[in-house]
Amino acid sequence: MASKRHFENRVKKHLGEMVLDGFEAVRLEGFYDGDDDYYYIFRTIDRGINKGRYYSSCCMSFVPLKGKIKKAEYKDLVRVFNLNISKEVRGNKWNIQ
C-alpha cells in the first residue's frame, strides 16, 4: 500500500473537486487516518444519513473529473451537485484530518 503522504498529497491536489468514486460523482472533501486504514472523505447528494458525507478506504481510488470532461460540463455538474446538498454544508471548508 502507498504511504500516508501519497494519499494526503493526492487529496490536496483534488480537494473540493468533483470525482468519480466507483460509478458515482461525488465531491472530495478530505482525508482521514483511521486506526487500521486511510480513508478518503466524500460528499454525495443528501440521502439522510450523515448529510451525504461518507468515508471510503484508500484501498480503492477515485477518478478526478476536472480537466477530463469539458469545462462547461464540469461547471454544470458542480452547479447541479450544489443544488442537491444541504445548505448548511455548501460553504464548509474541506479538510485533511
C-alpha positions in Angstrom: 0.0 0.0 0.0 1.2 3.5 -0.7 2.3 5.8 2.1 0.1 8.2 4.1 1.9 11.1 2.4 1.0 9.8 -1.1 -2.7 9.8 -0.2 -2.5 13.2 1.5 -0.8 14.8 -1.5 -3.4 13.3 -3.9 -6.2 14.6 -1.8 -4.6 18.1 -1.5 -4.3 18.2 -5.3 -8.0 17.4 -5.9 -9.6 18.8 -2.7 -13.1 20.2 -3.3 -13.2 18.8 -6.8 -15.9 16.5 -8.3 -14.5 13.0 -8.7 -15.8 9.5 -9.5 -16.0 7.1 -6.6 -17.0 3.9 -8.3 -19.8 5.0 -10.6 -21.0 8.0 -8.6 -20.0 11.6 -9.0 -19.1 13.0 -5.5 -17.0 15.8 -4.1 -13.7 15.0 -2.5 -13.7 16.7 0.9 -10.7 15.3 2.8 -8.5 12.5 4.1 -8.8 10.6 7.4 -6.1 8.5 9.1 -8.0 5.7 10.8 -6.6 3.2 13.3 -6.4 0.4 10.6 -6.7 2.2 7.3 -6.6 5.5 5.4 -9.8 7.0 4.1 -11.0 9.5 1.5 -13.8 11.7 2.7 -16.5 12.2 0.1 -19.8 14.2 -0.1 -22.6 12.9 -2.2 -26.1 14.3 -2.6 -28.2 14.2 0.6 -29.7 10.9 1.4 -30.5 11.5 5.0 -27.7 9.8 6.9 -24.6 12.0 7.6 -25.9 14.6 5.2 -24.3 12.7 2.3 -20.8 12.5 3.8 -19.0 9.2 3.8 -15.6 7.6 4.2 -14.1 5.3 1.6 -11.0 3.2 2.0 -7.9 4.4 0.2 -7.5 0.7 -1.0 -9.8 1.9 -3.8 -9.1 5.0 -5.8 -11.1 7.9 -7.3 -11.1 9.4 -10.8 -10.8 13.3 -10.9 -13.3 14.8 -13.4 -11.8 18.3 -13.6 -9.9 18.6 -16.8 -11.2 15.2 -18.0 -14.6 16.4 -19.2 -15.4 19.7 -21.0 -15.2 22.8 -18.8 -18.9 23.7 -19.3 -20.0 20.2 -18.4 -17.9 20.2 -15.3 -19.3 23.5 -14.2 -22.8 22.3 -14.8 -22.1 19.1 -12.8 -20.9 21.3 -9.8 -23.9 23.5 -10.1 -26.4 20.6 -10.1 -24.5 18.9 -7.3 -24.6 22.1 -5.1 -28.4 22.3 -5.7 -28.8 18.9 -4.2 -26.7 19.2 -0.9 -27.8 20.7 2.3 -27.5 24.5 2.7 -25.5 24.1 5.9 -22.7 22.1 4.2 -22.4 24.1 1.0 -20.0 26.6 2.4 -18.0 24.2 4.6 -14.2 24.1 4.2 -12.7 20.8 3.2 -10.0 19.4 5.5 -7.3 17.0 5.7 -7.6 15.1 9.1 
